Amino acid sequence: METNNLDILSEEIVNERIQQHRLYDKTNGKEGELLQFINCYVKNADLSGLVIDGLYIVESKLENCTFKNADLRGATLVFSTFIDIDFSHVDLQKGSSLDSVFENCNFESANLCRIRFSNAKINNCSFKNANLLAADVDNCSYEKDCFKTALTENTSFYENNIIE
């Protein structure tokens, strides 16, 4: 995904959005704004430990960011590119990723229970000790041993392109 048509968010803007989200979370939505990234480019952002139920990342590119230990239950990641992202120990259960690209991402020990990856390209990502119980992985492209060390009981793998 090119960055030409995306709004480039500076570190200052991302930090302001995080503060607005914390206020939103603290006041149960009465003040501040829910954090979302739509049609934007974000680089080097630290979103560790945030609670962002229902996060939307749509038609965006995120690079060299961390969501470590974040609660992203029910997140929607659509038509987006994620490069060098630390999703370790993240809670993404019941989330969905549609038509997105993940390159060099770390999902170590992430809770991906009941997540849906559809039409995703997953390149050089680690799912070591990740929980993919009852997840759906369909029409995706990934390396042969990509999910080898993940917990995949009752996970549906359907019509995927497995790269040797």
Buried (B, 14 or more C-beta within 10 A) or exposed (E): BEBEEBEEBEEEBBEEBBEBBBBBBEEEEEEBEBBBBEEBBBBEBBBBEBBBEBBBBBBBBBBEBBBBBBBBBBBBBBBBBBBBBBBBBBBBBBBBBBBBBBBBBBBBBBBBBBBBBBEBBBBEBBBBBBBBBBBBBBBBBBBEEBBEEBBBEEBEBEEBEEEE
